[in-house]
Amino acid sequence: MRRYGVAVLLMVLLGWVQGAQTDFSRWYPYGEALALAQAHGRVVMVYFHSPHCPYCDQMNTFVLSDPRVASLLESRFVVASVSTETPEGQDLARRHRVPGNPTFVFLVPKGGAWEEVGRLFGSRPRAQFLEELRRMCAKGGACE
């Protein structure tokens, strides 16, 4: 978190001081998502994707855009959107051992570090994805 932490944490804290409301329906850059999750006690869902990935398109079109999925993400998670076609995205994909796209890595803050509580790889039907999101939420302690 060092790399992203100080500047992003200051942005989050300034938002609080100025009374700004955090928009959890947005998808954030990785560092900003970590800071928001830390500040609000939420699970981070890091979504690794590529614009040339047909399975990512399936997830975007048929699953992630579903109102039930969007509602659960907005109420319990902070979503970090990471394109694996950027240098930063490639570095993060290596660091998180991402086998391909789409990959969803779920992180929670623990003892000053980030602990992975689960991961999903590939496209899946929305009902299955919803169930898996609920399981990740419970594992991360954000659904209690």
N, C-alpha and C positions, 0 to 999 in steps of 0.2 A: 504494500500500500504506500510505501514511501514515495515511490515515483509519482503517484497521482495525489497522494493524500493531503498534503498541506494546502495546496491551492484549492482543491475541490472541497475540502472540509470547511475552509473559510467561506467559500461560496454558499454552502449549505447553511452555515451559521448566520451569515449575513441575510440570507433569505428568511430565517427565523426571526431575526431582530427586526427586519423590515415588515414582518407579518405576511410574507409571501407564502402562498399555499403550494405545497409540492404536488405536482401532477403525476400520479402513479400510472396514468394511462399512457404516458410517454415511454419511449424506449431510450435509454441513456447510453452515453459512452461508458466504457468499462470503469474507469476511475471514478466517475461521478456516481455511477450505480453503486459501487462499493461504499462510498461515503454516505449516500442516502440510506442504504440498507443498515449501515452501522448506526446512523442517527435515529432511525425509525424502527429498529428491531424487526427487520424483514429479511426474508430469504432472497438472495440474488439468483435470478435465472440468467445465465450467460448463454445467449443464443449465437452460436457460430454458424455462419451462413456464407453463401457466395451468390452473386447475381447470375452465375451460369449453372446453378444447381437445380435440376428439375424437381428434386425431392423437397428442396427449400421452397420452391414455388408452390408445390402441393400443400405444404404446411402453412404457408402464408395465406393462400387462397381459401382453403377448406377447413383449416383448424384454428390458426391463430386469430383469424378475423371473426370467428364464431363469437356471438355475444356472451355466451356462458364462459368460454375460455377467457375472453378479454376481461370479463367481470372478475373472475377468480384471480387473474394476474394482477389486476388493478387493486384488488382488496388486500392481497397478501404478499405480493412479490415486488421487487424492483427488477426490471428487465434491462439487461445490458446487451446491446446489439453489437456484434463483432463480425465484420467482414473479413474473411480469411484471405482476401485479395489485397489487403493493405499490409505494409511492413509491421505495424503494431499488431494487427490481427494474426499474422503469421507467428509472431513472437508469442502472443497469448495462446494460440493453438498449440504450439510446441510445449509451452509451460504447463498447459492443462491436459496434455496428451490426447488431443482431439484426433480421432481416427479418420474423420471425413465430415462432410456436411449433409444434412444439418446435425449438429450436436448441441445438446442442452446440458449445461453443467450447473448444478445447484450448490451454492455456497452460503455458509453462515459464519458470522464472526465468532471466534472462540479463542480466548486467551491472547488477544493481540494479533492473531493470525486469522486466515480464512480456511475453514474446514469444508471439504466437499462432503455433502450429504447424499449425493446421487448424481447420476447422469443418464441421459437418454440419447440414443443414436438412431438417426433415420426418421423417415416419415411414418406416421401412424394415423388411424382414424381418430376423430375428435373425441368420441366417448372414451377411448383408451387413454388419450392424452389427458383428458380431464381427470380421470382416475389417478393417473401417474402424478399429475400436479398436486392433487390432494395428498397423496402419499408423501411427496417431497416436502410439502408444506408442514405436514405433521412431523416428519423426521427433523425438519429444521426448527421446530418449536414455534412456528408462526401461526398455527391454527388452533392453539389452545385457548 
